[in-house]
């Protein structure tokens, strides 16, 4: 209970971090290739419409926020086939219980935290390097530990969804997540640098870098310069 309260307090205190800061702004509805941004307070979740249904990357903080966005598109929770979870912090999985009819995916090392924070079990644990087909798209899974033990980044349709692995500043650079929000800040920085090395030879595949708490950055260069 104490750990859960700590997570909630950390998430709520994050709101003040984004007031008057130098981070790039989130704009609800921004699209990155086939990915649509769903802004929820100071964070984002993401939506991908496939020929088999809707895929979510995180669900947002508030119960009902993603449902409202789906309804605006003439959709419902029943249309959601998959939810890929970047990590188990409350501001990313607050709405998870509304999508238990979908395949709930996270790295196996994050499953316990997801269950603790949401009361929902991961149904389809992921392993590093997995490539999951969802409709006409493929989602590649990268482990980036440090923010949490099972923190994950996903590459889909040229978009690298970074979760809380890094932030974008207003100058178009990629900067470290503030240390106080991560379990192991130095491990996270090392993990992001390792991710950059892994993607360096595949630069043309990454058209957008998209963190959850800021706007996105075009191209891979900002990650390579991290």
Secondary structure, 3 states (H helix, E strand, C coil): CHHHHHHHHHHHHHHHHCCCCCECCCCCCCEECCEEEEEECCEEEEEEEECCEEEEECCECCCCHHHHHHHHCCCCHHHEEEEECCCCCHHHHCCHHHHCCCEEEEEHHHHHHHHHHHCCCCCEEECCCCEEEECCEEEEEEECCCCCCCCEEEEECCEEEEECCEEEECCCCEEECCHHHCCCHHHHHHHHHHHHHHHHCCHHHCCEEEECCCCEEECCHHHHCC
